[in-house]
Amino acid sequence: MKYKKEADKYILQLKKGESVIESLIKFAKEVKIQGGLILGIGAISNPTLSYFNIKTKDYQNNTFDGEYELLSCTGNFAIKEGEIFPHIHVVLGCSNSTTIGGHLTNCVISAAGEFFVFPTEEKVKREFDEETGLFLWDLE
């Protein structure tokens, strides 16, 4: 992982074999980010994507073998249960030019990972919401 600060943002490069989620957490801890926007593209392998089932209030995980283009990666950083938490949604390109998408739970870089991080000035916190079963932003 390499990164540099430029004005109000960070430019982050992940190398082949690095875990996207673990690297983002490590990066945020190093530069003391407590909230912010994440954008990225690249190439990943063996992703686990999750879908939140509103009826059961539980995540359903789907793991996909192989390599995929990271066509769109958008998300944010917040503090959840006292720890930095990257909440990321992705659209992945398959080799036959179809796409899959969902909440990114896990993957590793297969060729390149290029991200921009725009930190917030204030800490963004997530608190558990009984009604939805999700950890939602608490902006109070």
NORDA-V898208 format. One line per field, one symbol per residue. ss: DSSP state (A for helix, B for strand, O for the rest). phi: phi as a letter, one per 20 degrees, with the letter a starting at -180 (. if undefined). Layout:
ss=???
phi=???
This chain:
ss=OBBBBBOOBBBBBBOOOOBAAAAAAAAAAAAOOOOBBBBBBBBBBBBBBBBBBOOOOBBBBBBOOOBBBBBBBBBBBBBBOOBBBBBBBBBBBOOOOOBBBBBBBBBBBBBBBBBBBBBOOOOOBBBBBOOOOBBBBBOO
phi=.cbbeclebddcddegnefffffffggfffemecrredcabqccclfddcceeffelbedecddfodbfefbccabdbeclncfcedcdcddeefemeccbqffdaacfdbbcccdcdfefdfdddcfdgfendedgdee
